[in-house]
Amino acid sequence: MFKDWQLAMMEDYGLTDTNTGLINRVARRLAESPNDTIETDEFRSACLSSGVDPDSFTGSDLAELQRKLNEIT
């Protein structure tokens, strides 16, 4: 079994299928973008290439995504 800190690290890097893990997975993909602003098409592409349904994002998920992007970029 994994220890709590290992699970937290996996979630932080988007390696889990928890809500936070999925958001972090997309954030890490978007952080690779050379663009300062993320357009809808780029967001959707990052989601799909990360195995995340872009239509499943709520307002609070988008706020969390922005927070994570600010943290890692």
VEXKOL-362757 format. One line per field, with one value per residue (C-alpha): residue in one letter; x negated, y negated, z. Coordinates in steps of 0.1 Angstrom, whole numbers. Each point is the difference from the previous one (the first is absolute). Example, Ala and Ser with C-alpha at 12.3 -4.5 7.8 and 13.67 -1.06 7.14 Angstrom:
2
res = (A,S)
c1 = (-123,-14)
c2 = (45,-34)
c3 = (78,-7)
end
This chain:
73
res = (M,F,K,D,W,Q,L,A,M,M,E,D,Y,G,L,T,D,T,N,T,G,L,I,N,R,V,A,R,R,L,A,E,S,P,N,D,T,I,E,T,D,E,F,R,S,A,C,L,S,S,G,V,D,P,D,S,F,T,G,S,D,L,A,E,L,Q,R,K,L,N,E,I,T)
c1 = (0,-10,-6,20,-29,-4,37,-2,-30,17,31,-20,-16,34,-7,33,35,13,15,-31,-22,18,-2,-37,-5,16,-19,-33,8,10,-31,-20,18,-21,31,8,37,17,28,29,-14,-33,18,22,-30,-20,29,5,-37,0,30,23,35,-2,38,-3,-17,20,-6,-18,-21,-11,-9,-21,-16,-10,-14,-20,-13,-11,-18,-20,-7)
c2 = (0,-36,-23,-32,-22,22,-3,-37,-3,22,-22,-31,12,12,37,7,0,-22,-33,-18,24,-5,-38,2,22,-26,-28,17,5,-37,-11,13,-25,-30,-21,-26,5,33,1,23,23,4,7,27,15,1,17,26,8,5,23,-26,-10,-38,-2,13,-31,-21,-36,10,26,-28,-22,29,5,-37,2,31,-17,-30,22,20,-27)
c3 = (0,-5,29,3,-12,-30,-9,4,-23,-26,2,-3,-32,-15,3,17,-12,29,-9,12,-18,-33,4,7,-30,-23,18,-6,-37,-3,18,-30,-23,-12,0,27,-4,-5,-26,1,-27,18,33,-17,-17,33,17,-28,-2,38,0,16,-12,-6,5,35,13,24,9,32,-21,-23,30,14,-34,-1,35,-9,-32,20,24,-26,-26)
end
